[in-house]
Amino acid sequence: MQDPQDSTSAPASAPAQALPEAQAPVLNPVDENWARKTLADLAFANLKEQQSQRRWKLGMRLAWLLFLGVVVWLAFSFNSPANHTSFPHTAMVTIQGEIGPDTEASAQNIMSSMRTALEDPGSKALVLLINSPGGSPVQAGLINDEITRLRALHNKPIYAVVEESCASAAYYIAAAADQIYVDKASLVGSIGVLMDGFGFTGLMDKLGVERRLMTAGENKGFLDPFSPQTQPQRQHAQAMLNQIHAQFIDVVKKGRGDRLKATPELFSGLFWSGQQAVDLGLADSLGSVDGVAREVVKAPDVIDYTQRENVAERLVKRFGVAVGEGSVRTMRTAGAGLR
């Protein structure tokens, strides 16, 4: 017979359930293709960036080599003295456009061109071909003095030939020539001096604008267009202009001498046609460069000695400006990073 206690014995334990094993994630084929494409794009972008950097470095090296080559070319070609010619000829120097220190018609360029022309043993005379409305009286005075000096030094005649215009500072230069030739329709004269500007004080009063200008010296700002001009300041400026005008008149009288026809308007700042200039003694005759070379100098071959800025020189200047601006930007950026 069975023991009743056996019925209270613990039941047999149920078999333990097996834990699921960790499974590796299975990539979707679409995700796998996207990853490969992304890696390929990154590698291609990196390669493209490296190629771009190499091209930039190579381009900069080539640019510097080109720049140095142009500089050497200018040094040995355009900046070298002009070759002297042995055959007789008429030398020519052109005075074109505004006369000023930063123009092709500056005193430095014109005087250097004249010296080169007259030092050539083959040149029999120098013709100044003038087409200028005027400019700086200082630059014109320097050229005028140099004409007088070079004529005495080389004992060669110097003529002025006018094309479109020879006015103000340009006539200041021409007055030193032995003779002046013009076209019948040229504009000649304008023997005067001016100082121009604007005054906005009335407009500022209407708009209610206050000018705040601080100076050390009561007359320091008398040319300021936003400040009123006093009578003493106006008198001072006028006296200075009158003095420069008197210097201009003396130069013209010295150069032209008895050929001038004294008239009240001659030194008033008016200008005349070429034919009127001949009648007034401001010019000697009608003529052209070729006519003067052929009939006056008796050397029909004309050689131009004018020093001009060539394309290569302009390229060098622009390249230099670009490099300078790049250097300034680099220094500013570096300075900003140090703050």
ZALUM-382771 format. One record per residue (C-alpha): x, y, z. Coordinates in steps of 0.05 Angstrom, whole numbers, padded with zeros to 5 digits, always signed. Example, Ala and Ser with C-alpha at 12.3 -4.5 7.8 and 13.67 -1.06 7.14 Angstrom:
2
+00246-00090+00156;+00273-00021+00143;
REM end
This chain:
339
+00000+00000+00000;+00025+00068-00017;+00049+00116+00036;+00004+00177+00041;+00064+00220+00048;+00086+00201-00020;+00028+00241-00047;+00057+00304-00016;+00125+00296-00046;+00148+00354-00092;+00128+00344-00164;+00181+00332-00214;+00210+00397-00240;+00192+00417-00311;+00248+00416-00361;+00283+00485-00367;+00268+00524-00430;+00328+00539-00474;+00348+00613-00479;+00349+00642-00549;+00420+00651-00576;+00443+00722-00595;+00433+00731-00669;+00477+00778-00713;+00437+00834-00746;+00422+00821-00817;+00433+00883-00862;+00380+00900-00911;+00409+00898-00982;+00386+00970-00992;+00423+00993-00929;+00486+00956-00951;+00486+00989-01019;+00476+01058-00987;+00536+01048-00941;+00580+01027-00999;+00557+01087-01040;+00570+01135-00982;+00641+01107-00972;+00654+01113-01047;+00629+01185-01048;+00673+01204-00989;+00734+01173-01021;+00720+01208-01087;+00709+01275-01053;+00775+01268-01015;+00811+01250-01080;+00779+01309-01116;+00800+01357-01060;+00872+01332-01063;+00873+01341-01138;+00845+01411-01130;+00899+01430-01079;+00953+01403-01125;+00926+01443-01184;+00922+01506-01141;+00994+01498-01118;+01017+01485-01189;+00978+01545-01215;+01009+01591-01162;+01079+01567-01180;+01067+01578-01254;+01039+01648-01239;+01101+01667-01199;+01146+01640-01254;+01107+01681-01305;+01112+01743-01262;+01187+01735-01253;+01195+01723-01328;+01157+01787-01344;+01200+01826-01295;+01264+01800-01326;+01237+01815-01395;+01221+01886-01376;+01288+01895-01342;+01328+01874-01403;+01282+01898-01459;+01239+01958-01444;+01281+01990-01390;+01345+01986-01429;+01370+02050-01464;+01346+02061-01534;+01394+02040-01589;+01426+02100-01623;+01415+02107-01697;+01469+02129-01745;+01426+02157-01801;+01399+02228-01799;+01328+02233-01773;+01278+02276-01737;+01266+02256-01665;+01195+02261-01637;+01167+02260-01567;+01092+02260-01556;+01057+02299-01501;+00988+02268-01499;+00930+02280-01450;+00932+02312-01382;+01000+02336-01356;+01010+02310-01286;+01057+02271-01241;+01019+02205-01248;+01005+02207-01323;+01044+02188-01386;+01054+02263-01397;+01090+02271-01331;+01153+02313-01327;+01195+02251-01311;+01172+02214-01374;+01176+02273-01421;+01244+02298-01397;+01274+02228-01400;+01246+02219-01471;+01275+02286-01493;+01343+02270-01465;+01345+02203-01501;+01324+02235-01566;+01374+02292-01565;+01432+02247-01542;+01424+02205-01604;+01477+02228-01653;+01431+02214-01712;+01376+02262-01689;+01379+02330-01723;+01323+02362-01685;+01268+02346-01635;+01194+02355-01649;+01146+02357-01590;+01079+02331-01616;+01028+02362-01568;+00955+02343-01559;+00937+02364-01488;+00886+02408-01453;+00937+02425-01398;+00948+02403-01327;+00998+02416-01272;+01037+02482-01276;+01092+02450-01236;+01102+02393-01285;+01098+02441-01344;+01150+02487-01312;+01198+02429-01302;+01192+02409-01376;+01198+02482-01399;+01263+02490-01360;+01290+02424-01387;+01276+02445-01459;+01318+02507-01449;+01375+02467-01418;+01376+02411-01470;+01375+02459-01529;+01437+02495-01503;+01471+02430-01484;+01461+02393-01551;+01456+02453-01597;+01396+02423-01633;+01331+02459-01649;+01267+02439-01613;+01200+02450-01647;+01128+02442-01622;+01074+02415-01667;+01002+02420-01643;+00947+02371-01663;+00879+02380-01629;+00897+02426-01572;+00954+02460-01536;+00923+02497-01478;+00943+02522-01410;+01001+02479-01382;+01012+02449-01451;+01024+02518-01480;+01069+02532-01421;+01113+02476-01449;+01107+02497-01522;+01128+02568-01507;+01199+02543-01496;+01205+02513-01566;+01242+02549-01622;+01179+02550-01665;+01107+02527-01656;+01068+02496-01714;+00992+02485-01711;+00934+02462-01752;+00886+02516-01773;+00832+02485-01729;+00875+02470-01668;+00857+02501-01601;+00914+02543-01573;+00923+02588-01513;+00884+02590-01448;+00940+02628-01414;+00911+02631-01344;+00907+02595-01277;+00846+02568-01240;+00828+02537-01174;+00759+02505-01172;+00715+02472-01120;+00645+02471-01091;+00611+02502-01030;+00553+02467-00995;+00542+02512-00935;+00475+02539-00959;+00448+02470-00973;+00471+02445-00905;+00434+02502-00871;+00370+02484-00907;+00377+02411-00888;+00396+02427-00817;+00464+02392-00822;+00519+02415-00775;+00591+02412-00799;+00639+02390-00744;+00710+02404-00767;+00767+02413-00718;+00833+02443-00741;+00897+02469-00711;+00906+02536-00746;+00848+02582-00764;+00859+02575-00839;+00875+02501-00842;+00807+02483-00870;+00793+02542-00915;+00786+02496-00977;+00736+02452-00942;+00672+02454-00985;+00627+02446-00923;+00656+02507-00887;+00644+02580-00905;+00701+02618-00939;+00721+02684-00908;+00743+02745-00947;+00816+02741-00923;+00819+02669-00946;+00791+02687-01014;+00842+02744-01021;+00899+02697-01002;+00879+02646-01055;+00870+02701-01108;+00939+02730-01093;+00970+02661-01102;+00934+02651-01168;+00956+02719-01192;+01028+02703-01176;+01026+02637-01215;+00992+02673-01273;+01047+02725-01274;+01099+02669-01278;+01061+02639-01336;+01059+02705-01373;+01134+02716-01362;+01149+02647-01392;+01106+02661-01453;+01138+02729-01464;+01208+02701-01456;+01194+02644-01505;+01155+02682-01558;+01189+02751-01552;+01171+02802-01605;+01128+02752-01643;+01070+02765-01594;+01017+02815-01616;+00998+02853-01552;+00923+02851-01541;+00882+02859-01477;+00855+02788-01483;+00920+02753-01498;+00933+02732-01426;+00861+02731-01403;+00853+02656-01406;+00818+02655-01474;+00838+02604-01527;+00839+02611-01602;+00839+02570-01666;+00905+02553-01697;+00898+02606-01750;+00881+02659-01698;+00941+02636-01656;+00987+02649-01716;+00957+02718-01725;+00968+02734-01650;+01039+02708-01650;+01023+02650-01604;+01044+02603-01661;+01091+02612-01720;+01059+02575-01778;+01013+02519-01800;+01046+02452-01804;+01049+02379-01785;+01102+02331-01759;+01118+02304-01828;+01119+02373-01858;+01167+02400-01805;+01212+02340-01811;+01214+02345-01887;+01214+02420-01899;+01246+02450-01835;+01292+02397-01806;+01308+02367-01875;+01307+02298-01844;+01241+02265-01866;+01251+02201-01826;+01215+02209-01759;+01232+02166-01699;+01187+02166-01637;+01226+02168-01571;+01165+02174-01526;+01168+02129-01465;+01102+02094-01457;+01076+02043-01408;+01070+01978-01445;+01022+01919-01435;+01074+01879-01396;+01087+01936-01347;+01012+01944-01335;+01008+01869-01322;+01064+01872-01271;+01031+01931-01235;+00963+01896-01232;+00995+01831-01209;+01034+01868-01156;+00970+01903-01131;+00934+01837-01128;+00990+01804-01089;+00993+01864-01042;+00918+01862-01029;+00922+01787-01016;+00978+01798-00966;+00939+01852-00929;+00878+01807-00925;+00921+01750-00899;+00953+01794-00845;+00885+01821-00825;+00857+01750-00819;+00917+01728-00778;+00909+01788-00733;+00836+01774-00723;+00852+01703-00702;+00901+01727-00649;+00849+01768-00612;
REM end
